[in-house]
Amino acid sequence: MALAVPVMMLLLFGYALTLDVDRVPTVIYDMDKSPASRELAARFAGSRYFQILGAVDEYGPIERLINRDQCTLALVIPRDYSRSLDSAQEAQVQLIVDGSNSNTASIAMGYAEGLVRAYAFELRAKALVRKGSGKLDPPVDPQARVWYNSQLQSKNYIVPGLIAVILMIIAAMLTSLTVAREWESGTMEQLLSTPVRPHEIVLGKMAAYFVLGLTDTIVTLAVGVFLFDVPLRGSPLLVLGSSCIFLLGALFCGIYVSAANRTQLQAYQLGMLISFLPAFLLSGFVYSLSNMPVVIQVLSYFFPARYFVTIVKGIFLKGVGLEILWLEMALLAVYATLLFLASTRKLKAKLA
């Protein structure tokens, strides 16, 4: 399970989880039925961001399709559209968007508004040429250049962040049951009769799972790079080194939880609570921390997944090294050290 679960999670999340919004399901309600309106509809059909489901002849089908989650956007062209264009007046079109998913709706609206704005500018330029007034040039010609993820593929930043989530969950899930299982099975009393010291117990419990976790790290890195084609622009050794430090902290965290609870059920529930939710929600893996309330942003600094996600994304996508990521690495080392001391102290208190 320790080796299979990370691969399954990586495959499921890598293939299924995507934040790219394209091929938006769209219907067209053309009341004008003119060459100009058909040309506008053809612009939507020719864009890769829209998938034209068909044409309707009234508002009723639009409402039914949106209510059934079969349509996200509807383009409504009024009857006087071509007449307004011919008379050089402002021609209006209507965009109806399903707002039940606000993120998808806002992105779809941005795509549609940009397409209509570009088409309107083209029509205005053609009208000026016909009148002999010269060519209409835009006052500003923006040229965007995207660094580090030029194609804006969500897998390029989801997969590196997913490595942190997988390691945190697997490490905490495995080690959160170790000491608690000893208490339930009654073997802890036998361990107490030996001269083994608490820190030796912690390190012994951690060692085997560290090997498993390191194997999981290598497997997830290989799957991300060779299967999902995620660019690894930085040092692979730096990725492995930072993963080892993060893995130590996650393992010691699980051992601390296990030492603090005498039943496996309690230890497992608490381990999942402090590993999965923070790693998924408060690490910047999917959701931008800058958009969260200030209190939540401050809370995220207490979870190591935030720093490790920054490290792996920086190494994978930007190719940066220790000169940039030294602070995050140092904080991960401090976290691992504190959790080792805390788990040793907690186990010593239990032994006493």
C-alpha angles and dihedrals in degrees: 000000000000090000100035100046096061092050092048092049092048093050094046096045094039094053101030105034111074132149094195112119112205138129090040108195104249137178126194126219106192111186093166098055092192131135089257093053091046090052091054090049089049090055089059092045091051095051118094089218094068132057110200110218094184145280128292131197101212143021095258097077090048091057093046093049092049092047090053092049090242096117133041103177136030124193112207117192113194125226096252095051099110093038090055090050093049092050092048091244127136109281116206131204128186127231117198113194131186103237097187087102102043096189095052091041094053092047092047090050090051091052093048095045091049092051093048092046092051091047092049091051090051092051091049091050092051091049091053091049091052090051091050093241095130131247123322111228122192114250090228127029106197117198113190122204118190116206128210095002104040095169092048092230110172093211089067092068100024096059096051091047090047089061089065093048093049095049093047094049097043095044095048093042094052100043098037089076101044104087094028089056089053091055093048095047093045095236093117089077089058090049090051091058091062125081091245111134124223096253090051090053090051093049092044092051091047099047099072093044091047089061090050091047092049089051089051089051093053092046094049091046091051093048092047095049102037103029103033095030093229108170115245101200097164135058117304089206090057090052091051092045094051090044090055092052092047091045092053091053092048092049094048089048090055092047090051090053090047093049092049094054128056096200126065093222093058092044093049094048093048091044092054091045095056096037112037102037098045093041092050102037107024103039101073088245093133108346121062111243092207090067093054126092116276092248091056091046091054091047091054091064089070093062120077095213089076092061095041093051088053090050098049094044091048093050096041102042106020101030093224124157142202092303086072103025101042094106094053090047091050092050091051090051091049090049092051092048093049092048091049091052092044094050091047091050093047092049091048089053091050091049091051 
